[in-house]
Amino acid sequence: KDDHSVRAAIEAAGPIDVLVNNAGIGWMNALEGTPIAVARDLFETNTIGLMRLTQAVLPQFRENKSGTIINISSSVTLRSLPLLSVYTATKAAVNAFTESLAIELEPFDIKVRIVLPGSAPSTSFGSTARSKIQGGGGFHPAYAEFANEVMARNQQNQAPRTQSSDVVNAVWRAATDDNCPMHQPAGADAIAWVS
């Protein structure tokens, strides 16, 4: 979470060919139920932390005139969903940052990609978001009924979801396939949203 720890990790890693920025914090609540301190934490981890790590590897990538940066975003940036406004904002910022960064790094032959996973119940995203909501006092009372309806719909949704292997495959393609598009959806639901 700070420049010193990032520099130490990069130095300990030695030469790097591919950077996968995958750290993230989940959050689900209406904006009115989201303390600004939580919004700052989300941006610090999901967006600023990603920028910090990217900035740390750029000197060696630039000197080598090679390297790949893969930023893990989210399919929620493809379709607006309720109670995810703040989380979506952090991931939309990642998308915009990555797209501009790709243009900046093109002269140095550094590839930049975005992987957009769909909903993945097997990951800790949901449990982390729920514990953070409970720790923050739950949903704002004005949105409680709406939030309960949204949660019930999500639990009843039987549509195909993203598996961890879908994300691994998308990251592998982004790292190894020169023809991989900038935006690489991961999972059946994410692919359906792109179509």
Protein Blocks (a to p, Z undefined) as FASTA:
>chain_A
ZZklmmmmmmmnopafbdcdfbdcdddddfklmcfklmmmmmmmmmmmmmmmmmmmmmmm
mmnopadddddddfklmpccehilmmmmmmmmmmmmmmmmmmmmmmnopacddddddddf
kbmklmmmmmmmmmnnpaafklmmmmmmmmmmmmmpmcdcddfklmmmmmmmmmmmmkbc
fbacedjklmmmmZZ
